[in-house]
Amino acid sequence: MSQTFLSYGRHTIDDDDIAAVVDVLRSDWLTTGPAVERFEAALCEETGSEHAVVCNSGTAALYLATRAAGLKAGDTVIVPAMTFAATASANLLAGVEVVFSDVDPLTGLMRVSDVEEALARRGQQKVRGVFPVHLTGRIGDPAALHEYAEGRGLMIIEDACHALGTRYGNARHTVGACKHSLAACFSFHPVKAIAMGEGGAVTTNSKRLAEDARRLRNHGMTHSPRELQRSELALAPDGSANPWYYEIAEISHNLRASDINCALAASQLKKLGHFLGHRRALMERYRARLAELSPVVTFAPLNADVEPGWHLCAVRIDFEAIAIDRKTLMERLRERGIGTQVHYLPVNLHPFYRDRYGDIDLPGAWNYYQHTLSLPLFPAMTSADVDRVVDELAVCITC
């Protein structure tokens, strides 16, 4: 009997998740209903944030955070090159320009020194923000970055799409509590910590930012009497607001999340602790077994005060030492039922960004990219699956 194919990531859906979605399908609300608010409240409780604004993707979350923070055309933000393209493209779509920073070649994370170097390259651009990315579930040094940014009048918006459940520091701050940022952005794509189908969220402790994000996720539409500008149209003869009336003072997209998606996400969120606990156990097994392949296959060092909410099992492979290129290794593993992926091509190398900003030498990002490979990691895996991955990897790098 052939063995199950192990993809690099996979969602886990149980009967209670299905039941939660069915309940919504049988209800009066498929979108803009109570399931959205329930998930937002649950997310606030999980992260420790004061506000959560749910939307239809992690990209949408980044876009909403950018605009709700007041970033606009003429502004520039610093984004690490080692990330998914959405961290940069969400800003460009909001009219904000990007300066790419380098990263630590071992962890792929942006450091204060990388921000300093990016600022030195900004030219005449008005830099107003920094978008640190918590890659694979790891996190850098938020306190140090916050201190540096605050001293220079820069806002911090976290791309936490990989890091739901990550904790850091002696106080074990939760990513999303925004202790060292203005806002944090999450993704609930099926391979992430919890699955929403497609979905995302912005968490923040700023009431104003949350209100603006809610308005911007719905075309920029407002019903709030205190925000209405055309009183002659908005108010009835007795001075009360007309119930049908709304205004659009600035345009935006439809970035709403449906009750169907939010019901699934709320059900999944209840199991986050179990999911992450199992992911951590699998990563410990990986560490123990992959030590057998060191120094050809290694993990990046992990700060003692960080408890990652692991999203990816990214390892560093010395392809020169094994005299096998990455494509060949990935193909050999796939033939043996092991799926892998590369996270990511540095964003500055994509044609759009190269054409826009020119060639940029970011040796840390290039080094990380050249050696990284993501191995299977998802909650349905077992320790035996990890052993199988490592055993097959050992065969593939020696055959």
C-alpha positions in Angstrom: 0.0 0.0 0.0 1.3 3.4 -0.9 1.9 5.9 1.9 0.0 9.1 2.3 1.5 12.1 0.6 2.7 14.6 3.1 2.3 18.1 1.8 4.3 21.0 3.4 1.1 22.2 5.1 -2.5 21.2 5.4 -5.7 22.2 7.2 -7.4 20.0 9.8 -11.2 20.1 9.7 -13.3 18.2 12.3 -17.0 17.5 12.7 -17.5 20.4 15.1 -16.1 22.8 12.4 -18.5 21.5 9.9 -21.4 21.8 12.3 -20.5 25.4 13.0 -20.6 26.2 9.3 -23.9 24.3 8.8 -25.5 26.3 11.7 -24.7 29.5 9.8 -26.0 28.1 6.5 -29.3 27.4 8.3 -29.4 30.8 9.9 -30.7 34.2 8.7 -27.2 35.6 8.2 -24.6 34.4 5.7 -22.6 37.7 5.8 -22.3 40.9 8.0 -24.0 39.0 10.8 -23.4 37.9 14.4 -20.8 35.2 13.6 -18.4 38.0 12.5 -18.6 39.8 15.8 -18.3 36.6 17.7 -15.1 35.7 16.0 -13.7 39.2 16.5 -14.5 39.0 20.2 -12.8 35.6 20.4 -9.8 36.8 18.6 -9.4 39.7 21.1 -9.6 37.3 23.9 -7.0 35.0 22.4 -4.5 37.7 21.5 -5.1 40.1 24.3 -5.9 43.0 22.0 -8.6 45.5 22.6 -10.0 45.4 19.0 -10.0 43.0 16.2 -11.3 43.7 12.7 -11.9 40.6 10.5 -11.6 40.7 6.8 -11.3 38.3 3.8 -7.5 37.7 3.7 -4.2 38.5 5.3 -3.5 40.7 2.3 -6.7 42.6 3.1 -5.6 42.9 6.7 -2.3 44.5 5.7 -4.1 46.9 3.3 -6.6 47.9 6.0 -4.0 48.4 8.6 -2.0 50.6 6.2 -4.9 52.8 5.3 -6.4 52.9 8.8 -3.0 54.0 10.2 -3.2 57.1 8.0 -0.4 56.0 5.6 -1.1 57.5 2.2 0.4 58.6 -1.1 3.7 60.3 -0.5 4.6 58.1 2.4 7.1 55.2 2.5 7.4 52.2 4.7 10.2 49.7 5.3 9.4 46.1 4.5 11.8 43.1 4.8 12.6 41.5 1.5 12.1 38.0 3.0 8.3 37.8 3.1 5.4 36.9 0.9 4.7 39.6 -1.7 1.6 40.8 0.0 3.5 42.7 2.7 4.8 45.0 0.0 1.9 44.9 -2.5 -0.7 45.8 0.1 1.2 49.0 0.8 1.6 49.8 -2.9 -2.2 49.2 -3.4 -2.8 51.8 -0.7 -0.5 54.3 -2.5 2.4 53.8 -0.1 5.9 53.3 -1.4 8.3 50.6 -0.1 12.0 50.5 0.9 13.1 46.9 1.2 15.4 45.9 4.1 17.8 43.0 4.4 17.3 40.3 7.0 19.3 37.9 9.2 20.7 35.3 6.8 19.9 32.5 9.3 16.4 33.4 10.5 15.1 35.5 7.7 14.0 38.1 10.3 14.5 41.9 10.0 16.8 43.4 12.7 17.3 47.0 13.9 20.5 47.2 11.9 18.6 46.2 8.8 16.1 49.1 9.4 19.0 51.5 9.9 20.6 50.4 6.6 17.2 50.7 4.7 16.7 54.2 6.1 20.2 55.2 4.8 19.0 54.2 1.3 15.7 56.0 1.4 16.9 59.1 -0.3 14.3 61.9 -0.1 11.4 59.5 0.7 9.3 60.2 3.7 9.5 57.0 5.8 6.6 56.7 8.3 6.4 53.1 9.1 8.1 49.7 9.6 6.4 46.3 8.8 8.4 43.6 10.6 7.5 40.1 9.4 7.3 37.1 11.9 8.6 34.5 9.5 7.5 30.8 10.0 6.2 31.6 13.5 9.5 33.1 14.7 9.8 36.7 15.9 12.8 39.0 16.1 13.2 41.6 18.9 10.0 43.6 19.0 11.0 45.6 22.0 14.3 46.8 20.5 12.6 47.5 17.1 9.8 49.5 18.9 12.3 51.5 20.9 14.3 52.3 17.7 11.2 53.2 15.7 9.6 55.3 18.4 12.7 57.4 18.7 12.4 58.3 15.1 8.6 58.8 14.8 8.0 55.6 12.9 4.9 53.5 13.4 5.1 49.7 13.5 2.6 47.4 11.9 3.3 43.7 12.3 2.9 41.2 9.5 1.9 38.4 11.9 0.4 36.2 9.2 2.7 33.3 10.3 2.6 33.9 14.0 -0.8 33.4 15.6 -0.1 32.1 19.1 3.6 33.1 19.2 4.7 34.5 22.5 7.9 36.4 23.4 9.8 38.2 26.1 10.0 37.5 29.8 6.4 38.6 30.1 5.4 36.2 27.4 3.6 38.9 25.3 1.2 37.4 22.7 1.7 38.4 19.1 -1.4 40.4 18.3 -1.6 42.1 21.7 0.3 45.0 20.1 2.5 45.7 23.1 5.2 46.9 20.7 3.2 48.0 17.6 0.2 50.0 16.5 -1.4 47.0 14.8 -0.8 43.3 13.9 -2.1 41.5 10.8 -3.1 37.9 10.6 -3.9 35.3 7.9 -6.2 32.3 8.3 -5.4 30.6 5.0 -5.9 26.8 5.2 -2.2 26.1 5.9 -1.9 28.6 8.7 -2.5 27.9 12.4 -6.2 28.0 12.0 -8.2 27.7 8.8 -10.9 30.1 7.7 -11.0 29.1 4.1 -9.7 32.5 3.2 -9.6 35.2 5.8 -7.5 37.6 7.9 -7.7 40.1 10.7 -6.2 43.3 12.1 -5.7 43.5 15.9 -5.0 46.8 17.6 -5.4 48.7 20.8 -6.4 51.9 18.9 -10.1 52.5 18.8 -9.8 55.0 16.0 -7.7 52.6 13.9 -10.3 49.8 14.4 -13.2 52.1 13.5 -11.4 53.2 10.4 -10.5 49.7 9.4 -14.2 48.5 9.8 -15.3 51.4 7.6 -12.6 50.7 5.0 -13.4 47.0 4.7 -16.9 48.0 3.6 -16.3 50.3 0.7 -15.5 53.2 3.0 -19.2 53.4 3.9 -20.4 55.0 7.2 -23.8 55.2 8.9 -22.4 56.9 12.0 -24.3 60.2 12.7 -21.1 61.8 14.0 -19.3 61.1 10.7 -22.1 62.1 8.3 -21.4 65.3 6.4 -24.6 66.0 4.4 -27.1 66.7 7.2 -29.7 67.9 4.8 -29.8 64.4 3.3 -28.9 62.4 6.4 -31.5 63.7 8.8 -35.3 63.4 8.9 -37.4 66.5 9.7 -37.3 65.7 13.4 -33.5 65.7 13.4 -33.0 61.9 13.7 -30.9 60.0 11.2 -32.6 58.5 8.2 -32.3 54.7 8.7 -31.4 54.0 5.0 -28.8 56.7 4.7 -25.0 56.2 4.4 -22.1 58.2 3.0 -18.8 57.5 1.4 -16.2 60.1 2.2 -13.3 58.0 0.8 -13.4 54.9 -1.4 -12.2 51.4 -0.5 -12.7 47.8 -1.5 -15.2 45.2 -0.3 -13.0 43.3 2.1 -15.6 41.8 4.3 -15.5 38.3 5.7 -18.6 36.2 5.6 -20.4 34.6 8.6 -19.7 31.3 7.0 -15.9 31.9 7.1 -16.1 33.4 10.6 -18.0 30.4 12.0 -15.3 28.1 10.7 -12.6 30.3 12.1 -14.2 30.7 15.6 -14.5 26.9 15.8 -10.9 26.4 14.8 -9.7 29.1 17.2 -11.0 27.0 20.1 -8.5 24.4 19.1 -5.5 26.7 18.6 -3.8 25.6 21.8 -4.0 22.0 20.7 -2.9 22.7 17.2 0.1 24.7 18.3 1.1 22.3 21.1 1.2 19.5 18.5 3.1 21.6 16.1 5.7 22.3 18.8 6.0 18.6 19.6 6.5 17.8 15.9 9.2 20.5 15.7 11.0 19.1 18.7 11.0 15.7 17.0 12.3 17.3 13.8 15.1 18.9 15.8 16.1 15.7 17.4 16.1 13.6 14.2 17.6 16.3 11.9 20.6 16.6 14.3 21.6 13.3 12.6 22.0 15.3 9.3 24.0 18.2 10.7 25.8 20.2 9.5 24.3 19.6 6.1 20.7 20.2 7.4 20.3 22.7 10.3 17.8 24.9 12.1 18.3 28.5 12.7 18.9 29.5 16.3 15.9 30.4 18.4 15.9 33.0 21.1 15.2 31.6 24.6 12.5 34.1 25.3 10.4 33.1 22.2 7.7 30.4 22.1 6.9 30.2 18.4 3.4 29.4 17.1 5.1 27.3 14.4 3.6 27.8 10.9 6.4 26.3 8.8 9.2 23.9 9.4 11.9 25.7 7.5 15.4 24.2 7.5 18.7 25.4 6.1 20.3 23.0 3.7 23.9 23.3 2.4 23.2 22.4 -1.2 26.8 22.9 -2.2 28.0 20.3 0.3 25.6 17.7 -0.9 26.2 18.6 -4.6 22.5 18.5 -5.3 20.5 21.5 -6.5 17.2 22.3 -4.6 14.9 21.4 -7.5 16.4 18.0 -7.8 16.1 17.4 -4.0 12.5 18.5 -4.0 11.7 16.2 -7.0 13.3 13.3 -5.3 11.3 13.9 -2.1 8.1 14.3 -4.0 8.7 10.9 -5.7 8.8 9.5 -2.2 5.6 11.2 -1.1 7.1 14.2 0.7 6.0 17.7 -0.3 8.2 20.7 0.2 8.2 24.4 -0.6 10.4 27.4 -0.7 9.4 30.4 1.5 10.2 32.9 -0.2 11.8 34.4 -3.3 13.0 37.8 -1.9 10.3 40.3 -2.9 12.7 42.8 -4.4 13.6 40.2 -7.0 10.1 40.0 -8.5 10.0 41.8 -11.9 7.5 44.4 -10.7 9.6 45.5 -7.8 12.9 45.3 -9.7 11.4 47.5 -12.4 10.1 49.9 -9.8 13.1 50.2 -7.5 16.0 48.8 -9.4 18.5 46.1 -8.4 19.1 46.1 -4.6 21.9 44.1 -3.0 20.4 42.4 0.1 22.9 39.6 0.9 21.1 38.3 4.0 17.8 37.8 2.2 19.6 36.1 -0.8 21.6 33.8 1.6 18.4 32.8 3.4 16.6 32.2 0.2 19.4 30.1 -1.4 19.4 27.6 1.5 15.9 27.4 2.8 13.4 24.5 2.4 10.1 24.0 4.1 9.4 20.4 5.2 5.9 19.0 6.1 4.3 20.4 9.2 0.6 20.3 10.1 -1.5 19.1 13.0 -2.6 15.8 11.5 1.0 14.6 11.3 2.5 12.1 13.8 6.0 11.5 15.1 6.2 8.6 12.7 5.5 11.0 9.8 8.4 13.2 11.0 10.7 10.1 11.1 9.6 9.2 7.6 10.4 12.7 6.3 13.8 12.7 7.9 14.6 9.2 6.7 13.6 10.0 3.1 15.5 13.3 3.3 18.6 11.4 4.4 18.3 9.0 1.5 17.7 11.8 -1.0 20.7 13.8 -0.1 23.0 10.8 -0.3 21.7 9.0 -3.4 
